Amino acid sequence: MNIFIRKYTENDLTDMIKIWNEVVTEGNAFPQEECLDRESGEEFFGSQTYCGVAEDASSGKIYGLYILHPNNVGRCGHICNASYAVSSAARGLHIGEKLVLDCLEQGRLHGFGVLQFNAVVAGNTHARHLYERLGFTQLGTIPNGFRMPDGSFSDICPYYREL
């Protein structure tokens, strides 16, 4: 695979919605519980500051995506937030790293000064190791901050990195 990251287009929405919904349905990373359909997906992705997709240059297949948007408004509007989704078929191929690195650059290009993750599930060790390797700092732990699909609760770990 020859994966590169680019800005999404409307032609990518079907693949993006499928990958996003896969992560939502797994229920162990995103806070969302409702899956996207074509209409809500178009609105959701269109409302972000930036969306990037991970495309295989050889096949044109989309294997992952990220969304980038302000974490807050006004005096905290310089802090952005992002979410990443990689197709289960492509996990372990370092696509997430390419998505995060592109997101850091896009955050800078869009005028943000800090990228903050509010709720990284403590058990999401692959993501946590990636963030730490890329220079993110864990701010602490919020006990029982994430409700798992079985109704139990997991800790969450906020992270940040200056851009």
N, C-alpha and C positions, 0 to 999 in steps of 0.2 A: 504494500500500500504506500502511496505517496500522498500523505494528508497535508492539506494546506487550509488555512483559516481565511474566510472572506466574509463580507457583509451579506446578510441574507437577502433574498429576493422573494417575491410572492410565489415564485415557482417552487420554493423550498418548503412552503408551509405544510404540505401533507406530511413530509418526512419529519419536520420539526415537531408537529403535533403528535405524531406517533412516538417519537423518542421521549418527548416531554411526558406524555401520558404513561409511558412505560415506567418512568421514575416515580411519578405520582402514585401509580398503582402498587409499586413495590412498597411504598409507605415508610421507607426508612431514611429518607434524606430531605425531601421537600415538605414544607408545612401544608401545601395545598392538598385538598382531599377530592376536589372535583376535577374530572378530566376535561380537556378542551375539545370542542368540536370545531368545524371549519370557521364558523362565525366568531366564536369566542377566542379561538386561536389567532385569527387575523387581528382582532382588536387587542389581544394581550401582547403579542409580539410587536405590533405596530405602535403600541404605547410606550415601549422601552426607549431609552436614550440610544441604545445600539444593540443589535443582535448579530452575533457571529455564528457561522456554521463551519463545521469540519467536513471538508469534501475530499474524496479520493480523486486525485487528478486523472487517474487512469479510467475509472468507471463512472465518475460523476456522482457516485453514491454519497449521501450525507450520513455521517456516523455520529455526529454530536453537535452541540450548540451551546451558546451561552447568551444570557440576557444581562444588560448593564443599565442601571438606572440610579437616580439619587436615593440615598438612604434616608434623607430627611430634607427639610426645606430651610429657607432663610439662612440664619447664622450657621447652620450645619449643612447647608446645601453643597458644600465642597467635598462632602463625604459620599462616595458611591457604594453601591451594593451590587452583587452579581450572583447568578446561579448558573450551574453547569450541568449538562445532561449528556451522557454518552450511551449509545445503544448497547444493550447487554452483549450483543454479538461482537462488539469491538472493544470491550473493556480489557485493560491490561496491555494495550498497545500504545500507551503514552499520549493518547489523544487529549485527555484531560489537561495534561501539562501544556500542550500547544494552545488549548482554549484559554487557560489562565494567563499564559504569557501574552497572548494577543489582547486579552481583556485588560491587562495592566497598561498596555500601550494605548488602547482605545480610551481608557479612563483618563490618561494624561492628555490625549488629544482633545477630549471633550471638556477639559478644564477642571477635572477633579483632582484633589490633593491627597486623598486617602481612599483606599478600598477596604471596606469593613464587611465581614460576614457575621451576621447576627446569631445564627443558630446552626452551627455545624454539629451534627449528632456525634456524640462522643464515640460511638462504635463505628463511625465511618473512618476507619484507620487509614485507608488508602488516601482519601482526601486530606486528612489531617497531616499525614507525612508529606504529601505533595506541598501543601501550603507552608509547612515549616521549612522544607527544603528550599522553597522559593522566597524565603525571608519574611513570612508572615509571623506575627507575634500573637500568641494566645493571651486573651485578656483575663481569663479565669474560667470558672465552670458554673453553670446555672443548673442546680439540681432539679431533675425531673422536668426539664423544660420542653420536652418533645414527647407527644403521645404516639406510641407505636401502634401498628394496626391491630394488635391483640389487646389493646387497652392499657398495657403497662406503660411506664414512663422511662425515658432515658435522659441522661444529662446532655446539655448542649454546651458548646465551647465557642464563644465569640472570638474572632480573629481580626487583625487589621494589618495593613501594610501601607506605608507612605508611598505615594507615587512620585 
